[in-house]
């Protein structure tokens, strides 16, 4: 959140080790969303209703700049999850260092039709036309996942709407629901409490625990009926819209009053072993904060790294007008490839020559396998080899491949970790998705943020995002390399490529 000139992040944190358990609310502050100062924990287990842990929740800033925390508490046997309220002790402190739990906690208990140990993660609240506050809480009943709507006049006494705000079959619990408005034809953000109008749509994001991915639905919010109507219903197929098609979960957005934008970021867990986590003393990280808005079609989100990230850019190199003939690889030299920001625009041949694919009959992740990525197509695969060893025995391929499909053209975007490390004890799942492209498309862009063990990639201006965790044993520090490649049977041209070495962000303790 943004409060009195300061950005705050609250996060799930185990102060006693690099494994899950004993969860508290860690708290850090920043003036630029890039460099951070760690403060004391905001909330810790202390009461019967949260002795087992203070789990996820959200902050809502009430009129008069009064921030309140709603969080999930779990009791001693972890069989009961309830929603609890915390208030800042000193509103004049821009760092909000101290928080007090509401004496009459909990303020919400699970309603009928909800499992008592699957009722969690209250969203940021919004205020309706009637002045009442509304919050979504993730829930489950059997195989059905739900987002439960709760309402209150005073933020203390809450009632539960008997009808689920959103429900899906065969998904299990809907974790970390996030509900927010977006403007049509604008990159500006919208506050939760803004009045509804015709230039606005709404987004519901759900983190499905069983799938470990964040899905989102764009649609219409009919506030008078407490009803959200998504454009497309959940089907459980690869065609679903996701915040990120890689390693990315439990994302959370907030409205940035300072720059009138909506920002989202997500948790990225590890892909190596628990023993590795214990030895290095930490596990999990947050993505670079992303500016998020609705694309021109009004059907999907655009995500792009916040502009403040450019403060970390150091030495720059550029490549323009370089043709990549079939089977070619070009090294990007002159930067620190283990910590880099690279943007490349590829000029494409005529799309009519693309090979045929019925995207409704394929699994994008299977298409993105190493065997397929190295096989020559017509337009692609082409893209980047990131965190690559000099001989390319280690490399993570982030690439595109263009196809003709029934009545349209589509692009396959992949992040292939299958050769990311010589280590055998790490997860090397390959990620990918297929998305529609303009039939008149002449070029396509790729941006990748590379930082030692994480690669965040943004395709086609942020229409598609894929985050990967990789653990190379050779391609580390000065031994990491970056290449541009084309394995298609037709040439593509590097219209322009800009790459920067990236400085380290600063982290300190108060």
C-alpha positions as CSV (number, residue, x, y, z in Angstrom):
1,X,0.0,0.0,0.0
2,X,1.0,3.7,-0.3
3,X,0.6,5.7,2.9
4,X,1.8,9.2,3.7
5,X,4.5,9.2,1.0
6,X,5.7,5.6,1.9
7,X,5.2,2.3,0.2
8,X,4.6,-0.7,2.5
9,X,4.7,-4.4,1.8
10,X,3.4,-6.9,4.3
11,X,4.4,-10.5,3.7
12,X,4.2,-14.0,5.1
13,X,7.4,-14.7,7.0
14,X,8.8,-17.4,9.2
15,X,11.3,-15.7,11.5
16,X,12.6,-19.0,12.8
17,X,13.7,-20.7,9.6
18,X,13.5,-21.0,5.8
19,X,10.6,-23.4,5.8
20,X,6.8,-23.0,6.1
21,X,5.5,-22.5,9.7
22,X,5.2,-20.0,12.5
23,X,3.9,-17.5,10.1
24,X,4.0,-13.8,11.0
25,X,3.3,-10.6,9.0
26,X,6.7,-9.2,8.0
27,X,6.8,-5.5,7.2
28,X,9.1,-3.5,5.0
29,X,8.9,0.1,3.6
30,X,10.3,1.9,0.6
31,X,10.1,5.2,-1.2
32,X,10.5,3.8,-4.7
33,X,9.3,0.2,-4.6
34,X,12.9,-1.0,-5.4
35,X,15.1,-0.3,-2.4
36,X,13.6,-1.5,0.9
37,X,14.0,-1.2,4.7
38,X,13.0,-4.1,7.0
39,X,11.0,-3.1,10.0
40,X,9.9,-5.2,13.0
41,X,7.1,-7.7,12.3
42,X,3.7,-6.1,12.1
43,X,1.6,-9.0,13.4
44,X,2.7,-12.1,15.3
45,X,0.7,-15.0,16.8
46,X,-0.3,-14.2,20.4
47,X,-4.0,-15.1,20.9
48,X,-6.0,-18.3,20.9
49,X,-7.5,-17.4,17.5
50,X,-4.1,-17.0,15.8
51,X,-1.7,-19.1,17.8
52,X,-1.0,-21.3,14.9
53,X,-0.2,-18.5,12.6
54,X,-1.1,-15.0,11.2
55,X,-1.8,-15.8,7.6
56,X,-2.6,-13.8,4.5
57,X,-4.9,-10.8,4.3
58,X,-5.0,-7.3,3.1
59,X,-4.9,-3.6,4.0
60,X,-7.7,-1.2,3.4
61,X,-7.3,2.5,3.8
62,X,-10.5,4.0,5.1
63,X,-11.5,7.7,4.6
64,X,-9.3,10.0,6.6
65,X,-6.2,8.0,5.8
66,X,-6.9,5.2,8.3
67,X,-5.4,1.9,7.3
68,X,-6.8,-1.3,8.7
69,X,-5.5,-4.9,8.4
70,X,-7.8,-7.9,7.9
71,X,-5.9,-11.2,8.2
72,X,-6.5,-14.9,8.7
73,X,-5.8,-16.4,12.1
74,X,-5.4,-20.1,12.7
75,X,-6.0,-21.7,16.2
76,X,-3.8,-24.2,18.0
77,X,-4.9,-27.3,16.1
78,X,-5.1,-25.4,12.8
79,X,-8.6,-26.6,12.3
80,X,-10.3,-23.3,12.5
81,X,-9.5,-20.3,10.3
82,X,-11.1,-16.9,11.2
83,X,-10.7,-13.3,10.0
84,X,-9.1,-10.8,12.4
85,X,-8.7,-7.1,12.5
86,X,-5.6,-5.1,13.4
87,X,-5.2,-1.3,13.8
88,X,-2.2,1.0,13.6
89,X,-1.2,2.3,17.0
90,X,0.0,5.7,15.7
91,X,-1.5,7.1,12.6
92,X,1.0,10.0,12.5
93,X,3.8,7.5,11.9
94,X,4.3,7.1,8.2
95,X,6.1,3.8,8.8
96,X,3.2,2.4,10.8
97,X,5.6,0.5,12.9
98,X,3.2,-0.8,15.5
99,X,-0.2,-2.6,15.2
100,X,-2.7,-3.6,17.8
101,X,-5.2,-6.5,17.4
102,X,-8.8,-5.6,17.8
103,X,-9.9,-6.7,21.3
104,X,-13.1,-8.4,20.0
105,X,-11.3,-10.6,17.4
106,X,-12.2,-12.6,15.4
107,X,-14.5,-10.4,13.3
108,X,-15.5,-13.1,10.9
109,X,-16.0,-16.9,11.3
110,X,-16.8,-19.4,8.6
111,X,-20.4,-19.4,7.4
112,X,-22.4,-22.6,6.7
113,X,-21.4,-24.3,3.5
114,X,-17.7,-23.5,4.1
115,X,-15.1,-25.8,5.6
116,X,-13.7,-24.3,8.8
117,X,-10.1,-24.9,7.9
118,X,-10.6,-23.5,4.4
119,X,-11.8,-20.0,5.0
120,X,-9.0,-17.5,4.5
121,X,-7.2,-14.6,2.8
122,X,-9.6,-11.6,3.0
123,X,-9.2,-9.1,0.1
124,X,-8.8,-5.4,0.2
125,X,-12.3,-3.9,0.9
126,X,-14.3,-1.6,-1.3
127,X,-17.3,0.6,-0.4
128,X,-20.6,0.2,-2.2
129,X,-23.2,2.8,-3.1
130,X,-24.9,2.1,0.2
131,X,-21.8,3.0,2.2
132,X,-21.2,-0.6,3.3
133,X,-17.8,-2.2,3.1
134,X,-17.4,-5.3,1.1
135,X,-14.6,-8.0,1.3
136,X,-14.0,-11.3,-0.4
137,X,-12.7,-14.2,1.5
138,X,-11.4,-17.4,-0.1
139,X,-13.2,-20.6,0.8
140,X,-13.9,-24.2,0.0
141,X,-16.6,-26.8,0.4
142,X,-15.6,-30.2,-0.9
143,X,-14.2,-29.8,-4.4
144,X,-16.0,-26.5,-4.9
145,X,-13.9,-23.3,-4.5
146,X,-15.6,-20.1,-3.5
147,X,-15.0,-16.4,-3.0
148,X,-17.4,-15.4,-0.2
149,X,-18.7,-11.8,0.0
150,X,-18.9,-10.2,3.5
151,X,-20.4,-6.8,4.2
152,X,-20.1,-4.3,7.1
153,X,-21.1,-0.8,8.0
154,X,-18.3,-0.3,10.5
155,X,-15.5,-2.7,9.5
156,X,-16.1,-4.6,12.7
157,X,-19.5,-6.3,12.4
158,X,-19.6,-8.4,9.3
159,X,-22.4,-10.3,7.6
160,X,-22.0,-13.0,5.0
161,X,-23.9,-13.0,1.7
162,X,-25.6,-16.4,1.4
163,X,-24.7,-16.7,-2.3
164,X,-21.0,-17.1,-3.3
165,X,-19.7,-14.1,-5.1
166,X,-17.8,-16.6,-7.3
167,X,-17.5,-20.4,-7.4
168,X,-15.8,-23.0,-9.5
169,X,-16.1,-26.8,-9.4
170,X,-13.3,-29.3,-9.0
171,X,-10.8,-26.6,-8.0
172,X,-10.6,-26.7,-4.2
173,X,-10.1,-23.5,-2.2
174,X,-10.0,-20.1,-3.9
175,X,-7.0,-18.6,-2.1
176,X,-6.0,-14.9,-2.0
177,X,-8.9,-13.4,-4.0
178,X,-8.3,-10.0,-5.4
179,X,-11.0,-7.8,-6.9
180,X,-10.4,-4.5,-8.6
181,X,-11.7,-2.1,-11.3
182,X,-9.8,-1.2,-14.4
183,X,-10.3,1.6,-16.9
184,X,-11.1,0.9,-20.6
185,X,-8.6,2.6,-22.9
186,X,-6.3,3.9,-20.1
187,X,-3.2,2.8,-18.3
188,X,-4.2,4.8,-15.2
189,X,-5.3,2.8,-12.2
190,X,-8.7,3.0,-10.4
191,X,-9.1,3.1,-6.7
192,X,-11.4,0.5,-5.1
193,X,-13.9,3.1,-3.9
194,X,-14.4,4.8,-7.3
195,X,-17.9,5.1,-8.6
196,X,-18.9,2.7,-11.3
197,X,-19.1,4.0,-14.9
198,X,-19.3,2.8,-18.4
199,X,-15.5,3.3,-18.9
200,X,-14.7,0.7,-16.3
201,X,-14.5,-3.1,-16.1
202,X,-13.6,-5.4,-13.2
203,X,-11.0,-8.1,-12.6
204,X,-11.3,-11.0,-10.2
205,X,-8.1,-12.8,-9.5
206,X,-8.1,-16.2,-7.8
207,X,-5.1,-18.3,-6.6
208,X,-6.1,-22.0,-7.0
209,X,-4.2,-24.0,-4.4
210,X,-4.5,-27.2,-6.3
211,X,-3.0,-25.8,-9.4
212,X,-0.5,-23.3,-7.8
213,X,-1.3,-20.7,-10.4
214,X,-3.1,-17.3,-10.4
215,X,-6.1,-17.1,-12.7
216,X,-8.0,-13.9,-13.5
217,X,-11.4,-13.1,-15.0
218,X,-12.4,-9.9,-16.7
219,X,-16.0,-9.0,-16.5
220,X,-18.9,-6.8,-15.3
221,X,-19.6,-6.1,-11.7
222,X,-23.3,-5.5,-11.1
223,X,-23.1,-3.9,-7.6
224,X,-26.9,-3.7,-7.0
225,X,-27.1,-7.4,-7.3
226,X,-23.7,-8.2,-5.7
227,X,-22.9,-10.1,-8.9
228,X,-19.8,-10.4,-11.0
229,X,-20.3,-11.7,-14.5
230,X,-17.0,-12.9,-16.1
231,X,-16.6,-12.7,-19.9
232,X,-15.5,-16.3,-19.9
233,X,-16.3,-19.0,-17.3
234,X,-13.6,-21.2,-15.7
235,X,-13.1,-24.4,-17.8
236,X,-9.9,-25.9,-16.2
237,X,-8.2,-25.9,-19.6
238,X,-5.0,-24.2,-20.9
239,X,-7.1,-21.5,-22.4
240,X,-7.6,-19.8,-19.1
241,X,-6.2,-16.4,-18.5
242,X,-3.4,-16.3,-15.9
243,X,-1.5,-13.5,-14.3
244,X,1.7,-15.4,-15.1
245,X,2.2,-18.7,-16.9
246,X,5.2,-19.7,-14.8
247,X,6.2,-19.8,-11.2
248,X,4.0,-17.1,-9.7
249,X,1.4,-17.4,-6.9
250,X,-0.7,-15.5,-4.3
251,X,-0.4,-12.2,-6.1
252,X,-1.8,-9.0,-4.7
253,X,-2.5,-5.6,-6.2
254,X,-2.9,-2.2,-4.7
255,X,-3.8,1.3,-6.0
256,X,-0.8,3.6,-6.0
257,X,-2.1,7.1,-5.1
258,X,1.3,8.7,-5.8
259,X,1.3,7.8,-9.5
260,X,-2.4,6.9,-10.2
261,X,-1.6,3.4,-11.2
262,X,-2.5,-0.2,-10.1
263,X,0.5,-2.3,-9.1
264,X,0.6,-6.1,-8.7
265,X,3.3,-8.4,-7.5
266,X,3.4,-12.1,-6.8
267,X,5.2,-14.6,-4.6
268,X,7.7,-16.8,-6.4
269,X,8.6,-20.0,-4.5
270,X,11.8,-22.0,-4.9
271,X,12.3,-24.9,-7.3
272,X,15.3,-26.5,-5.6
273,X,15.2,-28.6,-2.4
274,X,14.2,-27.8,1.2
275,X,17.8,-28.6,2.3
276,X,19.0,-25.9,-0.2
277,X,16.6,-23.4,1.5
278,X,17.9,-24.3,4.9
279,X,21.5,-23.9,3.9
280,X,21.1,-20.5,2.2
281,X,18.8,-19.3,5.0
282,X,15.9,-18.1,3.0
283,X,13.2,-19.3,0.6
284,X,10.9,-17.5,-1.8
285,X,10.9,-14.0,-3.2
286,X,8.6,-11.3,-4.7
287,X,8.6,-10.4,-8.4
288,X,9.5,-7.0,-9.5
289,X,6.3,-4.9,-8.9
290,X,4.3,-4.6,-12.1
291,X,2.1,-1.8,-13.4
292,X,-1.2,-3.5,-14.6
293,X,-3.9,-2.2,-16.8
294,X,-6.5,-3.5,-19.4
295,X,-5.4,-4.0,-23.0
296,X,-7.0,-2.3,-25.9
297,X,-9.3,-5.3,-26.6
298,X,-10.8,-5.0,-23.1
299,X,-10.3,-8.7,-22.7
300,X,-7.0,-9.3,-20.9
301,X,-4.5,-7.5,-18.7
302,X,-1.2,-5.9,-19.6
303,X,1.6,-6.2,-17.0
304,X,4.9,-4.3,-17.2
305,X,7.7,-3.7,-14.7
306,X,7.3,-0.4,-12.9
307,X,9.4,2.5,-14.3
308,X,11.4,2.8,-11.1
309,X,13.2,-0.4,-12.0
310,X,15.2,1.6,-14.6
311,X,17.1,3.2,-11.6
312,X,19.0,0.0,-11.4
313,X,20.1,0.1,-15.0
314,X,23.9,0.4,-15.5
315,X,26.0,-0.3,-18.5
316,X,24.0,-0.5,-21.8
317,X,24.6,-2.1,-25.1
318,X,22.4,-2.1,-28.3
319,X,22.0,-4.1,-31.4
320,X,19.9,-2.9,-34.4
321,X,19.1,-4.4,-37.8
322,X,20.8,-7.7,-37.2
323,X,19.4,-10.6,-39.3
324,X,19.1,-13.9,-37.6
325,X,19.3,-16.5,-40.4
326,X,17.9,-20.0,-39.7
327,X,19.9,-21.9,-37.0
328,X,21.9,-18.8,-35.9
329,X,22.9,-17.7,-32.4
330,X,24.2,-14.2,-31.5
331,X,25.9,-13.5,-28.2
332,X,24.9,-10.3,-26.4
333,X,28.2,-9.1,-24.9
334,X,29.3,-6.1,-22.9
335,X,26.9,-6.5,-20.0
336,X,26.7,-8.7,-16.8
337,X,24.4,-11.5,-18.1
338,X,23.7,-12.8,-14.6
339,X,21.9,-9.6,-13.7
340,X,20.4,-7.9,-16.7
341,X,17.4,-6.2,-18.3
342,X,17.0,-7.0,-22.0
343,X,14.4,-5.7,-24.4
344,X,14.3,-7.0,-28.0
345,X,12.0,-6.3,-30.9
346,X,11.9,-9.0,-33.6
347,X,10.8,-8.2,-37.1
348,X,8.8,-11.1,-38.5
349,X,8.5,-12.5,-42.0
350,X,5.0,-12.6,-43.6
351,X,2.7,-14.5,-41.3
352,X,1.0,-16.4,-44.2
353,X,4.0,-18.7,-44.4
354,X,3.5,-19.9,-40.8
355,X,2.8,-23.6,-40.1
356,X,-0.7,-24.8,-39.1
357,X,-1.8,-25.4,-35.5
358,X,-5.2,-26.0,-34.0
359,X,-4.5,-24.5,-30.6
360,X,-7.7,-26.0,-29.1
361,X,-6.2,-29.5,-29.4
362,X,-2.7,-29.0,-27.9
363,X,-1.2,-28.3,-24.5
364,X,1.2,-25.3,-24.7
365,X,3.5,-26.7,-22.0
366,X,4.0,-29.9,-24.0
367,X,4.8,-27.8,-27.1
368,X,7.4,-26.0,-25.1
369,X,9.5,-29.0,-24.4
370,X,13.2,-29.0,-25.1
371,X,12.9,-31.4,-28.0
372,X,10.3,-29.2,-29.6
373,X,12.1,-25.9,-28.9
374,X,15.3,-27.1,-30.7
375,X,13.4,-28.4,-33.7
376,X,13.1,-26.1,-36.6
377,X,9.7,-24.5,-37.3
378,X,8.9,-22.0,-40.0
379,X,8.6,-18.7,-38.0
380,X,10.5,-19.7,-34.9
381,X,11.4,-20.8,-32.4
382,X,13.3,-17.5,-31.8
383,X,14.2,-15.6,-28.7
384,X,16.8,-15.6,-25.9
385,X,19.1,-18.1,-24.2
386,X,19.4,-16.6,-20.7
387,X,21.8,-17.7,-17.9
388,X,23.7,-19.8,-20.5
389,X,27.1,-21.4,-20.1
390,X,29.6,-20.6,-22.8
391,X,29.1,-24.0,-24.5
392,X,25.3,-23.8,-23.9
393,X,25.1,-27.0,-21.9
394,X,23.2,-24.9,-19.5
395,X,20.7,-22.4,-20.8
396,X,17.1,-21.2,-20.3
397,X,15.3,-20.6,-23.6
398,X,12.6,-17.9,-23.7
399,X,11.1,-17.9,-27.1
400,X,8.2,-17.4,-29.6
401,X,6.8,-19.5,-32.4
402,X,4.1,-18.2,-34.8
403,X,1.3,-20.4,-36.2
404,X,-1.7,-20.1,-38.5
405,X,-4.8,-21.3,-36.6
406,X,-8.5,-21.5,-37.6
407,X,-9.5,-18.0,-38.6
408,X,-6.6,-16.3,-36.9
409,X,-2.9,-16.3,-36.1
410,X,-1.5,-17.3,-32.7
411,X,1.8,-17.1,-30.9
412,X,3.3,-19.8,-28.7
413,X,5.5,-18.3,-25.9
414,X,7.7,-20.6,-23.9
415,X,10.2,-20.5,-21.0
416,X,12.1,-23.8,-21.2
417,X,14.0,-24.8,-18.1
418,X,14.8,-28.3,-19.2
419,X,18.5,-27.4,-19.7
420,X,18.7,-24.6,-17.2
421,X,21.1,-26.6,-14.8
422,X,23.2,-29.7,-14.7
423,X,21.8,-30.3,-11.3
424,X,19.4,-33.2,-11.0
425,X,17.6,-32.2,-7.8
426,X,15.8,-29.1,-9.1
427,X,12.4,-28.7,-10.8
428,X,12.9,-28.0,-14.5
429,X,9.3,-27.7,-15.5
430,X,8.8,-25.9,-18.8
431,X,6.1,-23.2,-19.0
432,X,4.2,-21.9,-22.0
433,X,1.0,-20.4,-23.4
434,X,-0.7,-19.6,-26.7
435,X,-2.2,-16.3,-27.4
436,X,-3.9,-14.6,-30.4
437,X,-1.9,-12.0,-32.4
438,X,-2.9,-9.4,-34.9
439,X,-3.0,-10.8,-38.4
440,X,-1.1,-7.7,-39.6
441,X,1.6,-8.1,-37.0
442,X,5.0,-7.1,-38.3
443,X,7.1,-7.5,-35.2
444,X,6.9,-8.9,-31.7
445,X,8.7,-7.8,-28.5
446,X,10.2,-9.7,-25.6
447,X,11.6,-8.3,-22.3
448,X,13.4,-10.4,-19.8
449,X,14.6,-9.5,-16.3
450,X,17.4,-11.8,-15.3
451,X,18.6,-12.0,-11.8
452,X,20.8,-15.1,-10.9
453,X,18.0,-17.6,-10.1
454,X,15.0,-15.9,-11.5
455,X,13.9,-14.8,-15.0
456,X,10.8,-12.7,-15.5
457,X,9.7,-12.5,-19.1
458,X,7.1,-10.2,-20.7
459,X,5.9,-11.1,-24.2
460,X,4.2,-8.7,-26.7
461,X,4.4,-5.7,-24.5
462,X,3.3,-7.5,-21.3
463,X,0.2,-9.3,-22.7
464,X,1.8,-12.6,-21.5
465,X,4.2,-13.1,-18.5
466,X,6.3,-16.1,-17.6
467,X,8.4,-16.3,-14.5
468,X,11.0,-19.0,-14.0
469,X,13.3,-20.1,-11.2
470,X,16.5,-21.7,-12.4
471,X,19.7,-22.8,-10.6
472,X,22.6,-23.1,-13.0
473,X,25.9,-24.6,-11.8
474,X,28.0,-23.3,-14.6
475,X,26.3,-20.1,-15.8
476,X,26.8,-18.1,-12.7
477,X,28.2,-14.6,-12.1
478,X,30.8,-13.8,-14.8
479,X,30.4,-17.2,-16.4
480,X,26.8,-16.5,-17.4
481,X,26.1,-15.6,-21.0
482,X,23.2,-14.2,-23.0
483,X,22.3,-15.1,-26.6
484,X,19.7,-14.3,-29.2
485,X,18.7,-17.3,-31.4
486,X,16.6,-18.3,-34.3
487,X,15.8,-22.0,-34.9
488,X,13.1,-21.3,-37.5
489,X,13.5,-22.1,-41.2
490,X,12.9,-18.4,-42.1
491,X,15.0,-15.4,-41.0
492,X,13.9,-13.0,-38.3
493,X,15.5,-9.6,-37.8
494,X,16.6,-8.0,-34.5
495,X,14.9,-4.7,-35.2
496,X,16.4,-3.3,-32.0
497,X,17.8,-4.8,-28.8
498,X,18.7,-2.9,-25.7
499,X,20.3,-4.6,-22.7
500,X,21.6,-3.3,-19.4
501,X,23.7,-4.6,-16.6
502,X,21.6,-4.2,-13.5
503,X,22.8,-2.9,-10.1
504,X,21.7,-4.5,-6.9
505,X,18.7,-3.1,-5.0
506,X,19.5,-1.9,-1.5
507,X,18.1,-3.6,1.6
508,X,18.7,-2.5,5.1
509,X,17.2,-2.8,8.6
510,X,15.9,0.1,10.6
